Amino acid sequence: MIVKKILDKNNIHYQLKQIKNVRIYELDDEVLLVTISNNKNVFSINRRLFYEIDNKLLPYSFCLEDTSTNNLYYIKIEEPNNFLRKSFESTNKDTIYFGKEILQHRIKENELIVEIKRIGDY
């Protein structure tokens, strides 16, 4: 919910799609910001949802919200080093858990605002 408040407060336009604890914000038809909320720092994404995001052919980032501690984690998925795609392609697993790749990228709310504002001219 933190991300939605940030977007609304800063008048950043978005389209929202929500599936359980995952929210996909499409910002200015340019980029996707995917948020996953959990009350612990254990986050995952299933294969179907990942490919739905990946097939939009827009750059995307993930912001994970640990609601038990109010910690935020942020990572921009850069091509060609998309660790999520590589994980799904190299295994038959239906769900991939985020690990060190994102939990080492803790971000403060004001830093997240800066990252989001880089997307457009706000």
Contacts in CASP RR format, 6 or more apart in sequence:
PFRMAT RR
TARGET T0000
AUTHOR 0000-0000-0000
METHOD contacts of the structure
MODEL  1
MIVKKILDKNNIHYQLKQIKNVRIYELDDEVLLVTISNNKNVFSINRRLF
YEIDNKLLPYSFCLEDTSTNNLYYIKIEEPNNFLRKSFESTNKDTIYFGK
EILQHRIKENELIVEIKRIGDY
1 37 0 8 1.000
1 65 0 8 1.000
2 65 0 8 1.000
2 70 0 8 1.000
2 72 0 8 1.000
2 109 0 8 1.000
2 112 0 8 1.000
3 23 0 8 1.000
3 25 0 8 1.000
3 33 0 8 1.000
3 35 0 8 1.000
3 63 0 8 1.000
3 65 0 8 1.000
3 112 0 8 1.000
4 16 0 8 1.000
4 23 0 8 1.000
4 25 0 8 1.000
6 12 0 8 1.000
6 109 0 8 1.000
6 112 0 8 1.000
6 113 0 8 1.000
6 116 0 8 1.000
7 14 0 8 1.000
7 25 0 8 1.000
7 27 0 8 1.000
7 116 0 8 1.000
10 113 0 8 1.000
10 116 0 8 1.000
10 117 0 8 1.000
10 122 0 8 1.000
11 122 0 8 1.000
12 27 0 8 1.000
12 116 0 8 1.000
12 117 0 8 1.000
12 119 0 8 1.000
12 122 0 8 1.000
13 27 0 8 1.000
13 28 0 8 1.000
14 25 0 8 1.000
14 26 0 8 1.000
14 27 0 8 1.000
14 28 0 8 1.000
14 33 0 8 1.000
15 25 0 8 1.000
15 26 0 8 1.000
16 23 0 8 1.000
16 24 0 8 1.000
16 25 0 8 1.000
16 26 0 8 1.000
17 23 0 8 1.000
17 24 0 8 1.000
17 26 0 8 1.000
18 24 0 8 1.000
19 49 0 8 1.000
21 36 0 8 1.000
21 37 0 8 1.000
21 38 0 8 1.000
22 34 0 8 1.000
22 35 0 8 1.000
22 36 0 8 1.000
22 45 0 8 1.000
22 49 0 8 1.000
23 34 0 8 1.000
23 35 0 8 1.000
23 37 0 8 1.000
24 32 0 8 1.000
24 33 0 8 1.000
24 34 0 8 1.000
24 53 0 8 1.000
25 32 0 8 1.000
25 33 0 8 1.000
25 34 0 8 1.000
25 35 0 8 1.000
26 32 0 8 1.000
26 56 0 8 1.000
26 58 0 8 1.000
27 33 0 8 1.000
27 116 0 8 1.000
27 119 0 8 1.000
27 120 0 8 1.000
28 119 0 8 1.000
28 120 0 8 1.000
29 58 0 8 1.000
30 58 0 8 1.000
30 59 0 8 1.000
30 119 0 8 1.000
30 120 0 8 1.000
31 58 0 8 1.000
31 59 0 8 1.000
31 60 0 8 1.000
31 61 0 8 1.000
31 119 0 8 1.000
32 53 0 8 1.000
32 56 0 8 1.000
32 58 0 8 1.000
32 59 0 8 1.000
32 60 0 8 1.000
32 61 0 8 1.000
33 60 0 8 1.000
33 61 0 8 1.000
33 62 0 8 1.000
33 63 0 8 1.000
33 116 0 8 1.000
34 53 0 8 1.000
34 60 0 8 1.000
34 61 0 8 1.000
34 62 0 8 1.000
34 63 0 8 1.000
35 62 0 8 1.000
35 63 0 8 1.000
35 64 0 8 1.000
35 65 0 8 1.000
36 43 0 8 1.000
36 44 0 8 1.000
36 45 0 8 1.000
36 62 0 8 1.000
36 63 0 8 1.000
36 64 0 8 1.000
36 65 0 8 1.000
36 98 0 8 1.000
37 64 0 8 1.000
37 65 0 8 1.000
37 67 0 8 1.000
38 64 0 8 1.000
38 65 0 8 1.000
38 66 0 8 1.000
38 67 0 8 1.000
39 66 0 8 1.000
39 67 0 8 1.000
39 68 0 8 1.000
40 66 0 8 1.000
40 68 0 8 1.000
41 64 0 8 1.000
41 66 0 8 1.000
41 69 0 8 1.000
41 71 0 8 1.000
41 73 0 8 1.000
41 103 0 8 1.000
42 97 0 8 1.000
43 64 0 8 1.000
43 73 0 8 1.000
43 97 0 8 1.000
43 98 0 8 1.000
43 99 0 8 1.000
43 102 0 8 1.000
44 95 0 8 1.000
44 96 0 8 1.000
44 97 0 8 1.000
44 98 0 8 1.000
45 84 0 8 1.000
45 95 0 8 1.000
45 96 0 8 1.000
45 98 0 8 1.000
46 94 0 8 1.000
46 95 0 8 1.000
47 88 0 8 1.000
47 93 0 8 1.000
47 94 0 8 1.000
47 95 0 8 1.000
47 96 0 8 1.000
50 84 0 8 1.000
50 85 0 8 1.000
50 88 0 8 1.000
50 96 0 8 1.000
51 88 0 8 1.000
53 60 0 8 1.000
54 60 0 8 1.000
54 82 0 8 1.000
54 84 0 8 1.000
54 85 0 8 1.000
59 76 0 8 1.000
59 77 0 8 1.000
60 77 0 8 1.000
61 74 0 8 1.000
61 75 0 8 1.000
61 76 0 8 1.000
61 77 0 8 1.000
61 115 0 8 1.000
62 73 0 8 1.000
62 74 0 8 1.000
62 75 0 8 1.000
62 77 0 8 1.000
62 98 0 8 1.000
62 102 0 8 1.000
63 72 0 8 1.000
63 73 0 8 1.000
63 74 0 8 1.000
63 107 0 8 1.000
63 112 0 8 1.000
64 72 0 8 1.000
64 73 0 8 1.000
64 74 0 8 1.000
64 98 0 8 1.000
64 102 0 8 1.000
65 71 0 8 1.000
65 72 0 8 1.000
66 72 0 8 1.000
66 73 0 8 1.000
71 106 0 8 1.000
72 106 0 8 1.000
72 107 0 8 1.000
72 108 0 8 1.000
72 109 0 8 1.000
72 112 0 8 1.000
73 98 0 8 1.000
73 102 0 8 1.000
73 103 0 8 1.000
73 105 0 8 1.000
73 106 0 8 1.000
73 107 0 8 1.000
74 102 0 8 1.000
74 105 0 8 1.000
74 107 0 8 1.000
74 111 0 8 1.000
74 112 0 8 1.000
74 115 0 8 1.000
75 101 0 8 1.000
75 102 0 8 1.000
75 105 0 8 1.000
76 115 0 8 1.000
77 83 0 8 1.000
77 84 0 8 1.000
83 101 0 8 1.000
84 96 0 8 1.000
87 93 0 8 1.000
87 96 0 8 1.000
88 96 0 8 1.000
107 115 0 8 1.000
END
